[in-house]
Amino acid sequence: MTLREKFQDMADENGATLGPHADKIIAIKQRNIDEYACPCHPNDPEHYCLSQLCKTHLNTNGKCDCGLFVKGD
C-alpha cells in the first residue's frame, strides 16, 4: 500500500478527502519528515495526521494546517 493510499484510507475513515495538493504534500513528508508529522509543525508532537489538533482544524477551517486533508462533502 502506498502512502497516498494510507492517507486516503485515513481520510475516508474520518469523513474527509485528500486536498488538491496532496501529492506534493506527501512527497514533502516522504523526503523531509516523518510521514505522519505535520509539515507545518514538524517539531510539535501534538501535530500529526488526524491528531485531535488536526481534526479540530479540519472541522473549524475545512482543512488541516498543511491542506493534506479537507472536509468531506
C-alpha positions as CSV (number, residue, x, y, z in Angstrom):
1,M,0.0,0.0,0.0
2,T,1.4,3.4,-1.0
3,L,1.5,6.3,1.4
4,R,-1.2,8.1,-0.7
5,E,-3.4,5.0,-0.3
6,K,-2.9,5.1,3.5
7,F,-3.8,8.7,3.7
8,Q,-6.8,8.2,1.5
9,D,-8.0,5.4,3.9
10,M,-7.4,7.7,6.9
11,A,-9.4,10.5,5.1
12,D,-12.2,8.1,4.3
13,E,-12.4,6.8,7.9
14,N,-12.7,10.4,9.2
15,G,-15.2,11.9,6.7
16,A,-12.5,13.9,4.8
17,T,-10.9,13.8,1.4
18,L,-7.4,14.5,0.2
19,G,-6.7,18.1,-0.7
20,P,-5.8,19.2,-4.2
21,H,-2.1,19.4,-3.4
22,A,-2.0,16.0,-1.6
23,D,0.7,14.5,-3.9
24,K,3.0,17.4,-3.3
25,I,2.5,17.4,0.5
26,I,3.0,13.6,0.6
27,A,6.3,14.0,-1.4
28,I,7.5,16.6,1.1
29,K,6.6,14.3,4.0
30,Q,8.4,11.4,2.5
31,R,11.5,13.5,1.7
32,N,11.9,15.7,4.8
33,I,10.0,14.5,7.8
34,D,8.2,11.6,9.4
35,E,5.3,10.6,7.2
36,Y,2.7,11.4,9.8
37,A,4.2,14.6,11.2
38,C,2.7,17.9,10.1
39,P,5.0,19.7,7.7
40,C,3.7,23.0,9.1
41,H,4.6,21.9,12.7
42,P,7.4,19.3,12.2
43,N,8.8,19.6,15.8
44,D,5.4,19.6,17.6
45,P,4.5,16.1,18.7
46,E,0.8,17.2,19.1
47,H,0.5,17.9,15.4
48,Y,0.4,14.8,13.3
49,C,-2.0,13.5,10.6
50,L,-5.5,13.4,12.0
51,S,-4.5,14.1,15.6
52,Q,-7.0,15.9,17.7
53,L,-5.5,19.2,16.7
54,C,-5.6,18.2,13.1
55,K,-9.2,17.2,13.3
56,T,-10.1,20.5,15.1
57,H,-8.5,22.5,12.3
58,L,-10.3,20.3,9.7
59,N,-13.7,20.8,11.4
60,T,-13.2,24.5,12.1
61,N,-11.3,25.6,8.9
62,G,-12.4,23.0,6.4
63,K,-8.9,21.7,6.1
64,C,-5.9,20.7,8.2
65,D,-3.0,23.1,8.5
66,C,-1.0,21.7,5.7
67,G,-4.0,21.0,3.5
68,L,-3.5,17.3,3.1
69,F,-7.0,16.7,4.4
70,V,-10.1,18.7,3.5
71,K,-13.5,18.4,5.0
72,G,-15.7,15.9,3.1
73,D,-19.0,16.8,1.5
